[in-house]
Amino acid sequence: MLYWAFVFLIVAIVSALLGFTTIAGASIVIAKFLFGLFIVLFIIFLIIGLAVGRKVL
């Protein structure tokens, strides 16, 4: 997921440099969404992992 966020970020940068503003805008929105989703899922799984880890110990 993080990989795809970076791919869309690169697509947005390249298309912005070439003047394709619509594609750049759409790509940056997708990249932001994927990065935000990655952060949310990372925090959720981190909390779950810490909770389960304390029960095992």
PQR file of N, CA, C, O and H, with PARSE charges and radii, in Angstrom:
ATOM      1  N   MET A   1       0.829  -1.190   0.000 -0.4000 1.5000
ATOM      2  CA  MET A   1       0.000   0.000   0.000 -0.0000 2.0000
ATOM      3  C   MET A   1       0.874   1.255   0.000  0.5500 1.7000
ATOM      4  O   MET A   1       0.610   2.220  -0.716 -0.5500 1.4000
ATOM      5  N   LEU A   2       1.909   1.212   0.813 -0.4000 1.5000
ATOM      6  CA  LEU A   2       2.818   2.356   0.852 -0.0000 2.0000
ATOM      7  C   LEU A   2       3.553   2.496  -0.479  0.5500 1.7000
ATOM      8  O   LEU A   2       3.825   3.604  -0.942 -0.5500 1.4000
ATOM      9  H   LEU A   2       2.124   0.427   1.395  0.4000 1.0000
ATOM     10  N   TYR A   3       3.866   1.360  -1.079 -0.4000 1.5000
ATOM     11  CA  TYR A   3       4.515   1.368  -2.393 -0.0000 2.0000
ATOM     12  C   TYR A   3       3.639   2.090  -3.422  0.5500 1.7000
ATOM     13  O   TYR A   3       4.128   2.911  -4.199 -0.5500 1.4000
ATOM     14  H   TYR A   3       3.645   0.460  -0.703  0.4000 1.0000
ATOM     15  N   TRP A   4       2.334   1.773  -3.417 -0.4000 1.5000
ATOM     16  CA  TRP A   4       1.432   2.394  -4.384 -0.0000 2.0000
ATOM     17  C   TRP A   4       1.250   3.874  -4.108  0.5500 1.7000
ATOM     18  O   TRP A   4       1.063   4.657  -5.039 -0.5500 1.4000
ATOM     19  H   TRP A   4       1.937   1.106  -2.786  0.4000 1.0000
ATOM     20  N   ALA A   5       1.299   4.267  -2.849 -0.4000 1.5000
ATOM     21  CA  ALA A   5       1.218   5.694  -2.530 -0.0000 2.0000
ATOM     22  C   ALA A   5       2.408   6.434  -3.130  0.5500 1.7000
ATOM     23  O   ALA A   5       2.255   7.523  -3.682 -0.5500 1.4000
ATOM     24  H   ALA A   5       1.451   3.630  -2.093  0.4000 1.0000
ATOM     25  N   PHE A   6       3.598   5.839  -3.018 -0.4000 1.5000
ATOM     26  CA  PHE A   6       4.779   6.475  -3.612 -0.0000 2.0000
ATOM     27  C   PHE A   6       4.730   6.462  -5.133  0.5500 1.7000
ATOM     28  O   PHE A   6       5.185   7.408  -5.776 -0.5500 1.4000
ATOM     29  H   PHE A   6       3.722   4.954  -2.569  0.4000 1.0000
ATOM     30  N   VAL A   7       4.185   5.402  -5.709 -0.4000 1.5000
ATOM     31  CA  VAL A   7       4.050   5.353  -7.172 -0.0000 2.0000
ATOM     32  C   VAL A   7       3.141   6.481  -7.658  0.5500 1.7000
ATOM     33  O   VAL A   7       3.473   7.175  -8.619 -0.5500 1.4000
ATOM     34  H   VAL A   7       3.815   4.634  -5.187  0.4000 1.0000
ATOM     35  N   PHE A   8       1.993   6.666  -6.995 -0.4000 1.5000
ATOM     36  CA  PHE A   8       1.089   7.737  -7.397 -0.0000 2.0000
ATOM     37  C   PHE A   8       1.701   9.111  -7.139  0.5500 1.7000
ATOM     38  O   PHE A   8       1.425  10.057  -7.877 -0.5500 1.4000
ATOM     39  H   PHE A   8       1.724   6.102  -6.215  0.4000 1.0000
ATOM     40  N   LEU A   9       2.527   9.231  -6.104 -0.4000 1.5000
ATOM     41  CA  LEU A   9       3.218  10.495  -5.848 -0.0000 2.0000
ATOM     42  C   LEU A   9       4.183  10.813  -6.987  0.5500 1.7000
ATOM     43  O   LEU A   9       4.246  11.953  -7.448 -0.5500 1.4000
ATOM     44  H   LEU A   9       2.751   8.462  -5.505  0.4000 1.0000
ATOM     45  N   ILE A  10       4.928   9.821  -7.436 -0.4000 1.5000
ATOM     46  CA  ILE A  10       5.862  10.019  -8.557 -0.0000 2.0000
ATOM     47  C   ILE A  10       5.094  10.354  -9.832  0.5500 1.7000
ATOM     48  O   ILE A  10       5.507  11.228 -10.594 -0.5500 1.4000
ATOM     49  H   ILE A  10       4.878   8.895  -7.061  0.4000 1.0000
ATOM     50  N   VAL A  11       3.985   9.665 -10.067 -0.4000 1.5000
ATOM     51  CA  VAL A  11       3.157   9.960 -11.244 -0.0000 2.0000
ATOM     52  C   VAL A  11       2.654  11.397 -11.182  0.5500 1.7000
ATOM     53  O   VAL A  11       2.641  12.097 -12.195 -0.5500 1.4000
ATOM     54  H   VAL A  11       3.650   8.955  -9.448  0.4000 1.0000
ATOM     55  N   ALA A  12       2.243  11.835 -10.001 -0.4000 1.5000
ATOM     56  CA  ALA A  12       1.754  13.209  -9.844 -0.0000 2.0000
ATOM     57  C   ALA A  12       2.854  14.220 -10.110  0.5500 1.7000
ATOM     58  O   ALA A  12       2.617  15.229 -10.775 -0.5500 1.4000
ATOM     59  H   ALA A  12       2.254  11.267  -9.179  0.4000 1.0000
ATOM     60  N   ILE A  13       4.042  13.968  -9.606 -0.4000 1.5000
ATOM     61  CA  ILE A  13       5.151  14.905  -9.812 -0.0000 2.0000
ATOM     62  C   ILE A  13       5.529  14.990 -11.287  0.5500 1.7000
ATOM     63  O   ILE A  13       5.711  16.080 -11.829 -0.5500 1.4000
ATOM     64  H   ILE A  13       4.234  13.149  -9.067  0.4000 1.0000
ATOM     65  N   VAL A  14       5.646  13.834 -11.926 -0.4000 1.5000
ATOM     66  CA  VAL A  14       6.038  13.820 -13.340 -0.0000 2.0000
ATOM     67  C   VAL A  14       4.959  14.475 -14.205  0.5500 1.7000
ATOM     68  O   VAL A  14       5.268  15.264 -15.097 -0.5500 1.4000
ATOM     69  H   VAL A  14       5.498  12.949 -11.485  0.4000 1.0000
ATOM     70  N   SER A  15       3.705  14.149 -13.940 -0.4000 1.5000
ATOM     71  CA  SER A  15       2.645  14.738 -14.758 -0.0000 2.0000
ATOM     72  C   SER A  15       2.498  16.239 -14.495  0.5500 1.7000
ATOM     73  O   SER A  15       2.126  16.988 -15.399 -0.5500 1.4000
ATOM     74  H   SER A  15       3.454  13.508 -13.214  0.4000 1.0000
ATOM     75  N   ALA A  16       2.783  16.683 -13.279 -0.4000 1.5000
ATOM     76  CA  ALA A  16       2.744  18.125 -13.002 -0.0000 2.0000
ATOM     77  C   ALA A  16       3.868  18.842 -13.741  0.5500 1.7000
ATOM     78  O   ALA A  16       3.671  19.943 -14.256 -0.5500 1.4000
ATOM     79  H   ALA A  16       3.085  16.075 -12.545  0.4000 1.0000
ATOM     80  N   LEU A  17       5.036  18.228 -13.796 -0.4000 1.5000
ATOM     81  CA  LEU A  17       6.151  18.834 -14.520 -0.0000 2.0000
ATOM     82  C   LEU A  17       5.881  18.908 -16.021  0.5500 1.7000
ATOM     83  O   LEU A  17       6.349  19.821 -16.702 -0.5500 1.4000
ATOM     84  H   LEU A  17       5.197  17.334 -13.378  0.4000 1.0000
ATOM     85  N   LEU A  18       5.123  17.940 -16.526 -0.4000 1.5000
ATOM     86  CA  LEU A  18       4.808  17.925 -17.952 -0.0000 2.0000
ATOM     87  C   LEU A  18       3.566  18.739 -18.294  0.5500 1.7000
ATOM     88  O   LEU A  18       3.239  18.913 -19.468 -0.5500 1.4000
ATOM     89  H   LEU A  18       4.743  17.198 -15.973  0.4000 1.0000
ATOM     90  N   GLY A  19       2.872  19.239 -17.272 -0.4000 1.5000
ATOM     91  CA  GLY A  19       1.736  20.113 -17.524 -0.0000 2.0000
ATOM     92  C   GLY A  19       0.374  19.444 -17.499  0.5500 1.7000
ATOM     93  O   GLY A  19      -0.632  20.080 -17.813 -0.5500 1.4000
ATOM     94  H   GLY A  19       3.137  19.098 -16.318  0.4000 1.0000
ATOM     95  N   PHE A  20       0.325  18.186 -17.136 -0.4000 1.5000
ATOM     96  CA  PHE A  20      -0.954  17.484 -17.055 -0.0000 2.0000
ATOM     97  C   PHE A  20      -1.533  17.675 -15.652  0.5500 1.7000
ATOM     98  O   PHE A  20      -1.410  16.803 -14.792 -0.5500 1.4000
ATOM     99  H   PHE A  20       1.142  17.669 -16.881  0.4000 1.0000
ATOM    100  N   THR A  21      -2.159  18.816 -15.441 -0.4000 1.5000
ATOM    101  CA  THR A  21      -2.590  19.173 -14.088 -0.0000 2.0000
ATOM    102  C   THR A  21      -3.743  18.308 -13.580  0.5500 1.7000
ATOM    103  O   THR A  21      -3.827  18.048 -12.379 -0.5500 1.4000
ATOM    104  H   THR A  21      -2.259  19.525 -16.140  0.4000 1.0000
ATOM    105  N   THR A  22      -4.626  17.863 -14.459 -0.4000 1.5000
ATOM    106  CA  THR A  22      -5.750  17.029 -14.026 -0.0000 2.0000
ATOM    107  C   THR A  22      -5.256  15.675 -13.525  0.5500 1.7000
ATOM    108  O   THR A  22      -5.697  15.186 -12.485 -0.5500 1.4000
ATOM    109  H   THR A  22      -4.559  18.074 -15.434  0.4000 1.0000
ATOM    110  N   ILE A  23      -4.341  15.080 -14.276 -0.4000 1.5000
ATOM    111  CA  ILE A  23      -3.766  13.796 -13.863 -0.0000 2.0000
ATOM    112  C   ILE A  23      -2.950  13.977 -12.590  0.5500 1.7000
ATOM    113  O   ILE A  23      -2.984  13.120 -11.706 -0.5500 1.4000
ATOM    114  H   ILE A  23      -3.983  15.477 -15.121  0.4000 1.0000
ATOM    115  N   ALA A  24      -2.230  15.066 -12.488 -0.4000 1.5000
ATOM    116  CA  ALA A  24      -1.438  15.331 -11.291 -0.0000 2.0000
ATOM    117  C   ALA A  24      -2.331  15.495 -10.073  0.5500 1.7000
ATOM    118  O   ALA A  24      -2.022  14.970  -9.003 -0.5500 1.4000
ATOM    119  H   ALA A  24      -2.202  15.762 -13.205  0.4000 1.0000
ATOM    120  N   GLY A  25      -3.414  16.205 -10.220 -0.4000 1.5000
ATOM    121  CA  GLY A  25      -4.344  16.406  -9.111 -0.0000 2.0000
ATOM    122  C   GLY A  25      -4.977  15.109  -8.652  0.5500 1.7000
ATOM    123  O   GLY A  25      -5.076  14.847  -7.453 -0.5500 1.4000
ATOM    124  H   GLY A  25      -3.664  16.631 -11.089  0.4000 1.0000
ATOM    125  N   ALA A  26      -5.405  14.300  -9.603 -0.4000 1.5000
ATOM    126  CA  ALA A  26      -6.021  13.022  -9.257 -0.0000 2.0000
ATOM    127  C   ALA A  26      -5.008  12.081  -8.607  0.5500 1.7000
ATOM    128  O   ALA A  26      -5.333  11.372  -7.654 -0.5500 1.4000
ATOM    129  H   ALA A  26      -5.325  14.513 -10.577  0.4000 1.0000
ATOM    130  N   SER A  27      -3.795  12.078  -9.121 -0.4000 1.5000
ATOM    131  CA  SER A  27      -2.766  11.193  -8.573 -0.0000 2.0000
ATOM    132  C   SER A  27      -2.384  11.588  -7.154  0.5500 1.7000
ATOM    133  O   SER A  27      -2.160  10.716  -6.314 -0.5500 1.4000
ATOM    134  H   SER A  27      -3.531  12.653  -9.895  0.4000 1.0000
ATOM    135  N   ILE A  28      -2.305  12.867  -6.873 -0.4000 1.5000
ATOM    136  CA  ILE A  28      -1.929  13.291  -5.524 -0.0000 2.0000
ATOM    137  C   ILE A  28      -3.051  12.990  -4.534  0.5500 1.7000
ATOM    138  O   ILE A  28      -2.780  12.688  -3.371 -0.5500 1.4000
ATOM    139  H   ILE A  28      -2.487  13.575  -7.555  0.4000 1.0000
ATOM    140  N   VAL A  29      -4.303  13.068  -4.978 -0.4000 1.5000
ATOM    141  CA  VAL A  29      -5.425  12.713  -4.094 -0.0000 2.0000
ATOM    142  C   VAL A  29      -5.369  11.223  -3.762  0.5500 1.7000
ATOM    143  O   VAL A  29      -5.567  10.835  -2.610 -0.5500 1.4000
ATOM    144  H   VAL A  29      -4.523  13.313  -5.922  0.4000 1.0000
ATOM    145  N   ILE A  30      -5.103  10.394  -4.758 -0.4000 1.5000
ATOM    146  CA  ILE A  30      -5.001   8.955  -4.526 -0.0000 2.0000
ATOM    147  C   ILE A  30      -3.817   8.650  -3.613  0.5500 1.7000
ATOM    148  O   ILE A  30      -3.934   7.822  -2.709 -0.5500 1.4000
ATOM    149  H   ILE A  30      -4.943  10.709  -5.693  0.4000 1.0000
ATOM    150  N   ALA A  31      -2.681   9.306  -3.836 -0.4000 1.5000
ATOM    151  CA  ALA A  31      -1.506   9.087  -2.999 -0.0000 2.0000
ATOM    152  C   ALA A  31      -1.773   9.487  -1.550  0.5500 1.7000
ATOM    153  O   ALA A  31      -1.370   8.776  -0.629 -0.5500 1.4000
ATOM    154  H   ALA A  31      -2.586   9.978  -4.570  0.4000 1.0000
ATOM    155  N   LYS A  32      -2.446  10.616  -1.339 -0.4000 1.5000
ATOM    156  CA  LYS A  32      -2.785  11.044   0.022 -0.0000 2.0000
ATOM    157  C   LYS A  32      -3.713  10.045   0.702  0.5500 1.7000
ATOM    158  O   LYS A  32      -3.527   9.705   1.871 -0.5500 1.4000
ATOM    159  H   LYS A  32      -2.773  11.193  -2.087  0.4000 1.0000
ATOM    160  N   PHE A  33      -4.706   9.583  -0.037 -0.4000 1.5000
ATOM    161  CA  PHE A  33      -5.651   8.615   0.523 -0.0000 2.0000
ATOM    162  C   PHE A  33      -4.945   7.324   0.926  0.5500 1.7000
ATOM    163  O   PHE A  33      -5.161   6.812   2.025 -0.5500 1.4000
ATOM    164  H   PHE A  33      -4.857   9.860  -0.986  0.4000 1.0000
ATOM    165  N   LEU A  34      -4.103   6.797   0.039 -0.4000 1.5000
ATOM    166  CA  LEU A  34      -3.409   5.549   0.341 -0.0000 2.0000
ATOM    167  C   LEU A  34      -2.450   5.712   1.508  0.5500 1.7000
ATOM    168  O   LEU A  34      -2.329   4.810   2.336 -0.5500 1.4000
ATOM    169  H   LEU A  34      -3.928   7.212  -0.854  0.4000 1.0000
ATOM    170  N   PHE A  35      -1.768   6.846   1.588 -0.4000 1.5000
ATOM    171  CA  PHE A  35      -0.851   7.072   2.698 -0.0000 2.0000
ATOM    172  C   PHE A  35      -1.619   7.201   4.015  0.5500 1.7000
ATOM    173  O   PHE A  35      -1.191   6.664   5.036 -0.5500 1.4000
ATOM    174  H   PHE A  35      -1.867   7.580   0.915  0.4000 1.0000
ATOM    175  N   GLY A  36      -2.743   7.904   3.995 -0.4000 1.5000
ATOM    176  CA  GLY A  36      -3.564   8.023   5.197 -0.0000 2.0000
ATOM    177  C   GLY A  36      -4.111   6.678   5.638  0.5500 1.7000
ATOM    178  O   GLY A  36      -4.125   6.372   6.831 -0.5500 1.4000
ATOM    179  H   GLY A  36      -3.091   8.339   3.166  0.4000 1.0000
ATOM    180  N   LEU A  37      -4.560   5.876   4.688 -0.4000 1.5000
ATOM    181  CA  LEU A  37      -5.049   4.541   5.005 -0.0000 2.0000
ATOM    182  C   LEU A  37      -3.934   3.682   5.588  0.5500 1.7000
ATOM    183  O   LEU A  37      -4.164   2.916   6.524 -0.5500 1.4000
ATOM    184  H   LEU A  37      -4.549   6.124   3.720  0.4000 1.0000
ATOM    185  N   PHE A  38      -2.730   3.804   5.041 -0.4000 1.5000
ATOM    186  CA  PHE A  38      -1.585   3.066   5.571 -0.0000 2.0000
ATOM    187  C   PHE A  38      -1.310   3.456   7.018  0.5500 1.7000
ATOM    188  O   PHE A  38      -1.091   2.587   7.861 -0.5500 1.4000
ATOM    189  H   PHE A  38      -2.543   4.426   4.281  0.4000 1.0000
ATOM    190  N   ILE A  39      -1.320   4.743   7.313 -0.4000 1.5000
ATOM    191  CA  ILE A  39      -1.052   5.207   8.679 -0.0000 2.0000
ATOM    192  C   ILE A  39      -2.117   4.700   9.641  0.5500 1.7000
ATOM    193  O   ILE A  39      -1.790   4.241  10.735 -0.5500 1.4000
ATOM    194  H   ILE A  39      -1.498   5.450   6.627  0.4000 1.0000
ATOM    195  N   VAL A  40      -3.383   4.776   9.250 -0.4000 1.5000
ATOM    196  CA  VAL A  40      -4.474   4.321  10.119 -0.0000 2.0000
ATOM    197  C   VAL A  40      -4.350   2.820  10.392  0.5500 1.7000
ATOM    198  O   VAL A  40      -4.453   2.388  11.540 -0.5500 1.4000
ATOM    199  H   VAL A  40      -3.648   5.149   8.361  0.4000 1.0000
ATOM    200  N   LEU A  41      -4.134   2.034   9.353 -0.4000 1.5000
ATOM    201  CA  LEU A  41      -3.992   0.597   9.543 -0.0000 2.0000
ATOM    202  C   LEU A  41      -2.754   0.251  10.352  0.5500 1.7000
ATOM    203  O   LEU A  41      -2.783  -0.677  11.161 -0.5500 1.4000
ATOM    204  H   LEU A  41      -4.050   2.384   8.420  0.4000 1.0000
ATOM    205  N   PHE A  42      -1.677   0.978  10.147 -0.4000 1.5000
ATOM    206  CA  PHE A  42      -0.452   0.741  10.916 -0.0000 2.0000
ATOM    207  C   PHE A  42      -0.690   0.973  12.402  0.5500 1.7000
ATOM    208  O   PHE A  42      -0.261   0.173  13.234 -0.5500 1.4000
ATOM    209  H   PHE A  42      -1.653   1.732   9.490  0.4000 1.0000
ATOM    210  N   ILE A  43      -1.370   2.059  12.736 -0.4000 1.5000
ATOM    211  CA  ILE A  43      -1.644   2.359  14.149 -0.0000 2.0000
ATOM    212  C   ILE A  43      -2.582   1.319  14.750  0.5500 1.7000
ATOM    213  O   ILE A  43      -2.375   0.887  15.884 -0.5500 1.4000
ATOM    214  H   ILE A  43      -1.718   2.709  12.060  0.4000 1.0000
ATOM    215  N   ILE A  44      -3.606   0.912  14.011 -0.4000 1.5000
ATOM    216  CA  ILE A  44      -4.530  -0.105  14.519 -0.0000 2.0000
ATOM    217  C   ILE A  44      -3.799  -1.412  14.794  0.5500 1.7000
ATOM    218  O   ILE A  44      -3.960  -1.996  15.865 -0.5500 1.4000
ATOM    219  H   ILE A  44      -3.775   1.263  13.090  0.4000 1.0000
ATOM    220  N   PHE A  45      -3.001  -1.875  13.846 -0.4000 1.5000
ATOM    221  CA  PHE A  45      -2.291  -3.131  14.032 -0.0000 2.0000
ATOM    222  C   PHE A  45      -1.195  -3.023  15.084  0.5500 1.7000
ATOM    223  O   PHE A  45      -0.878  -4.009  15.748 -0.5500 1.4000
ATOM    224  H   PHE A  45      -2.870  -1.400  12.975  0.4000 1.0000
ATOM    225  N   LEU A  46      -0.621  -1.849  15.241 -0.4000 1.5000
ATOM    226  CA  LEU A  46       0.363  -1.646  16.298 -0.0000 2.0000
ATOM    227  C   LEU A  46      -0.289  -1.782  17.671  0.5500 1.7000
ATOM    228  O   LEU A  46       0.259  -2.432  18.561 -0.5500 1.4000
ATOM    229  H   LEU A  46      -0.879  -1.048  14.702  0.4000 1.0000
ATOM    230  N   ILE A  47      -1.443  -1.176  17.837 -0.4000 1.5000
ATOM    231  CA  ILE A  47      -2.166  -1.283  19.111 -0.0000 2.0000
ATOM    232  C   ILE A  47      -2.592  -2.726  19.375  0.5500 1.7000
ATOM    233  O   ILE A  47      -2.449  -3.219  20.494 -0.5500 1.4000
ATOM    234  H   ILE A  47      -1.888  -0.648  17.114  0.4000 1.0000
ATOM    235  N   ILE A  48      -3.112  -3.400  18.360 -0.4000 1.5000
ATOM    236  CA  ILE A  48      -3.509  -4.805  18.522 -0.0000 2.0000
ATOM    237  C   ILE A  48      -2.296  -5.663  18.873  0.5500 1.7000
ATOM    238  O   ILE A  48      -2.382  -6.524  19.749 -0.5500 1.4000
ATOM    239  H   ILE A  48      -3.228  -2.999  17.451  0.4000 1.0000
ATOM    240  N   GLY A  49      -1.184  -5.443  18.209 -0.4000 1.5000
ATOM    241  CA  GLY A  49       0.021  -6.212  18.483 -0.0000 2.0000
ATOM    242  C   GLY A  49       0.545  -5.987  19.890  0.5500 1.7000
ATOM    243  O   GLY A  49       0.988  -6.929  20.546 -0.5500 1.4000
ATOM    244  H   GLY A  49      -1.114  -4.744  17.497  0.4000 1.0000
ATOM    245  N   LEU A  50       0.498  -4.747  20.360 -0.4000 1.5000
ATOM    246  CA  LEU A  50       0.944  -4.470  21.722 -0.0000 2.0000
ATOM    247  C   LEU A  50       0.010  -5.104  22.750  0.5500 1.7000
ATOM    248  O   LEU A  50       0.470  -5.606  23.775 -0.5500 1.4000
ATOM    249  H   LEU A  50       0.138  -3.981  19.827  0.4000 1.0000
ATOM    250  N   ALA A  51      -1.293  -5.085  22.486 -0.4000 1.5000
ATOM    251  CA  ALA A  51      -2.258  -5.682  23.414 -0.0000 2.0000
ATOM    252  C   ALA A  51      -2.096  -7.196  23.481  0.5500 1.7000
ATOM    253  O   ALA A  51      -2.143  -7.777  24.565 -0.5500 1.4000
ATOM    254  H   ALA A  51      -1.666  -4.677  21.652  0.4000 1.0000
ATOM    255  N   VAL A  52      -1.909  -7.832  22.341 -0.4000 1.5000
ATOM    256  CA  VAL A  52      -1.729  -9.281  22.328 -0.0000 2.0000
ATOM    257  C   VAL A  52      -0.380  -9.658  22.934  0.5500 1.7000
ATOM    258  O   VAL A  52      -0.269 -10.660  23.640 -0.5500 1.4000
ATOM    259  H   VAL A  52      -1.871  -7.360  21.460  0.4000 1.0000
ATOM    260  N   GLY A  53       0.629  -8.863  22.660 -0.4000 1.5000
ATOM    261  CA  GLY A  53       1.952  -9.148  23.207 -0.0000 2.0000
ATOM    262  C   GLY A  53       1.992  -9.095  24.719  0.5500 1.7000
ATOM    263  O   GLY A  53       2.711  -9.873  25.347 -0.5500 1.4000
ATOM    264  H   GLY A  53       0.539  -8.049  22.086  0.4000 1.0000
ATOM    265  N   ARG A  54       1.239  -8.196  25.310 -0.4000 1.5000
ATOM    266  CA  ARG A  54       1.211  -8.101  26.774 -0.0000 2.0000
ATOM    267  C   ARG A  54       0.460  -9.275  27.387  0.5500 1.7000
ATOM    268  O   ARG A  54       0.788  -9.704  28.493 -0.5500 1.4000
ATOM    269  H   ARG A  54       0.656  -7.564  24.801  0.4000 1.0000
ATOM    270  N   LYS A  55      -0.553  -9.806  26.679 -0.4000 1.5000
ATOM    271  CA  LYS A  55      -1.296 -10.952  27.189 -0.0000 2.0000
ATOM    272  C   LYS A  55      -0.435 -12.211  27.157  0.5500 1.7000
ATOM    273  O   LYS A  55      -0.567 -13.063  28.035 -0.5500 1.4000
ATOM    274  H   LYS A  55      -0.819  -9.458  25.781  0.4000 1.0000
ATOM    275  N   VAL A  56       0.433 -12.347  26.175 -0.4000 1.5000
ATOM    276  CA  VAL A  56       1.285 -13.517  26.059 -0.0000 2.0000
ATOM    277  C   VAL A  56       2.323 -13.520  27.171  0.5500 1.7000
ATOM    278  O   VAL A  56       2.606 -14.570  27.749 -0.5500 1.4000
ATOM    279  H   VAL A  56       0.540 -11.655  25.461  0.4000 1.0000
ATOM    280  N   LEU A  57       2.890 -12.369  27.476 -0.4000 1.5000
ATOM    281  CA  LEU A  57       3.896 -12.293  28.521 -0.0000 2.0000
ATOM    282  C   LEU A  57       3.248 -12.526  29.856  0.5500 1.7000
ATOM    283  O   LEU A  57       3.926 -12.505  30.883 -0.5500 1.4000
ATOM    284  H   LEU A  57       2.660 -11.516  27.006  0.4000 1.0000
TER
END
